[in-house]
Amino acid sequence: MADINVMIAFDAATIVEQNPNASRNPDAPTYVDQSLIYMTTRHDHIVDMSSGAELNLRAEPGDAIKWRETTLSFNTEYKALLYRYVSSSDHKLLRAPEIEVIDGVFPMPREGTEGSPEFVTQNYQDHYWRAAVRSVGKVTYHFYFQILDRHRQLKGYFQWDPFITIENP
C-alpha cells in the first residue's frame, strides 16, 4: 500500500483575470480553462508520462491518493482552496475523499545568512484531501475550488472535471 501524493497548481492570477464575473455561489462554480491547472505526481505513478489538468495514475486497491493544492505564486498573491469533490462513480473505485488537517514545520533561511545552511522554522497547519483506492478503473470527478486574494477576499468559486485512470502497476 502506497500514498500517492498529487499536487494541483492553479494559475490563479490568470483564472481571476479571465473570469472577472466568476460565480459567487459555491453550489454553481464557474468552469475553468483546463490549461490553467496543473496536476502532477511521481513519474512512477503516472500512466503515459503526462500530467496536466488530467492525470492518469497507477495505483492498487489499498493505496491512498492525497490531493494538495497551491497556486503558481505559491499562495502569496492568490490562494486556492479545494472545497468539494463530486464523483461520476458511486465510490466503488475510490472511497469518498476526506479532508485531513495536520501540523507541520516549515524551514526558512535565516535572514542575512545568504550562502549559509542556517535556518529558522515556523509551525503551521496544513491539509490535504485523502481517498482510498478500492478498485481499478476510470473515475471522472469534479473538484470545486475557491480563489482568495492576499486580503482573503473571495475572487470566485470554480470547478474543472479531471479524471483518474487507476491501473495496476
C-alpha positions in Angstrom: 0.0 0.0 0.0 1.3 3.4 -1.0 0.5 7.1 -0.5 0.2 8.8 -3.9 0.7 12.5 -3.5 -0.9 14.7 -6.1 0.0 18.4 -6.4 -2.6 20.6 -8.0 -1.2 24.0 -9.0 -3.6 26.7 -10.2 -2.6 29.6 -12.4 -4.9 31.7 -10.1 -3.9 35.1 -11.5 -4.9 34.1 -15.0 -8.1 32.4 -13.8 -9.1 35.6 -12.0 -8.2 37.7 -14.9 -10.2 35.6 -17.4 -13.2 35.3 -15.1 -13.9 38.8 -13.7 -17.6 37.8 -13.1 -16.9 34.4 -11.6 -19.6 32.7 -9.6 -20.1 33.8 -6.0 -22.4 30.7 -5.5 -20.4 27.7 -4.0 -23.1 25.4 -5.4 -22.7 26.7 -9.0 -19.0 27.3 -9.6 -17.6 28.7 -12.9 -15.9 26.1 -15.2 -12.2 26.9 -15.7 -10.0 26.6 -18.7 -8.1 23.4 -18.0 -4.9 24.8 -19.5 -4.6 26.8 -16.3 -4.5 23.8 -13.9 -1.5 21.5 -13.5 -1.7 18.2 -11.6 1.4 16.0 -11.1 2.7 13.2 -9.0 5.8 11.0 -9.0 6.7 9.7 -12.5 6.3 6.0 -11.5 2.6 6.7 -10.7 1.9 8.4 -14.0 0.4 6.5 -16.9 1.8 7.6 -20.3 4.2 10.1 -18.6 1.9 13.1 -19.0 0.4 15.4 -16.4 -1.8 18.5 -16.6 -5.4 19.1 -15.7 -6.0 15.4 -16.3 -3.8 12.8 -14.6 -3.7 9.1 -15.2 -2.4 7.2 -12.1 -1.0 3.8 -11.5 -2.5 2.6 -8.2 -3.6 -0.5 -6.5 -6.5 -1.2 -4.2 -5.5 -0.2 -0.7 -3.3 2.8 -1.9 -4.3 6.3 -0.8 -4.4 9.3 -3.1 -3.7 12.6 -1.4 -4.5 15.9 -3.2 -2.9 19.1 -2.2 -3.5 22.5 -3.8 -1.4 25.6 -4.4 -1.1 28.4 -6.8 1.8 29.3 -9.2 2.6 32.2 -6.8 2.8 29.6 -4.0 -0.2 31.2 -2.3 1.3 34.7 -2.0 -0.8 36.8 -4.5 -3.7 34.4 -4.6 -4.7 31.3 -2.6 -6.7 28.4 -4.0 -8.7 26.1 -1.7 -10.5 22.9 -2.7 -13.8 22.7 -1.0 -15.9 19.9 -2.7 -15.3 16.7 -4.5 -18.1 15.3 -6.8 -17.6 11.9 -8.5 -19.1 10.3 -11.5 -19.0 6.9 -9.8 -20.7 5.8 -6.6 -17.4 5.5 -4.7 -16.8 1.9 -6.0 -13.3 2.8 -7.3 -12.4 5.5 -4.8 -13.7 6.0 -1.3 -15.2 9.5 -0.9 -12.3 11.8 -0.1 -12.0 13.4 3.3 -10.0 16.5 4.4 -7.2 15.8 6.8 -5.6 18.6 8.8 -2.1 18.1 10.0 0.5 20.1 11.9 3.8 20.9 10.1 7.1 22.7 10.4 8.3 24.9 7.6 12.1 25.7 7.4 13.1 29.2 6.2 16.5 30.7 5.5 17.7 32.8 8.4 17.6 36.5 7.2 21.1 37.8 6.5 22.7 34.4 6.1 22.8 34.1 2.3 25.0 31.2 1.3 24.7 29.6 4.7 22.7 26.5 5.6 21.3 28.3 8.7 17.6 28.3 9.0 14.7 29.1 11.3 11.3 27.2 11.5 7.7 28.2 11.6 4.9 25.9 12.8 1.8 25.8 10.7 -1.3 23.8 10.0 -1.8 22.2 6.6 -4.4 20.0 4.9 -5.0 17.6 2.1 -7.8 15.6 0.6 -7.4 11.8 1.0 -9.2 8.9 -0.7 -8.5 5.2 -0.5 -8.3 3.3 -3.8 -10.8 0.4 -3.8 -10.6 -0.9 -7.4 -9.0 -0.3 -10.7 -10.9 1.6 -13.4 -11.6 5.2 -14.6 -13.1 7.9 -12.4 -14.2 11.3 -13.7 -14.8 13.8 -10.9 -15.1 17.5 -10.2 -13.1 19.4 -7.7 -14.7 22.7 -6.7 -12.3 25.3 -5.5 -12.3 28.9 -4.5 -9.7 31.6 -5.1 -9.0 34.3 -2.5 -6.7 37.3 -2.9 -4.0 38.2 -0.4 -6.5 40.1 1.6 -8.7 37.0 1.9 -11.3 38.4 -0.4 -13.2 35.9 -2.5 -12.5 36.1 -6.2 -14.9 33.4 -7.1 -15.9 29.7 -7.0 -14.6 27.5 -9.8 -14.5 23.9 -11.0 -12.9 21.6 -13.5 -13.5 17.9 -14.3 -10.3 15.9 -14.2 -10.3 12.1 -14.4 -8.1 9.4 -12.9 -7.4 6.1 -14.5 -6.4 3.6 -11.8 -4.3 0.8 -13.2 -2.5 -2.0 -11.5 1.3 -1.5 -11.7 
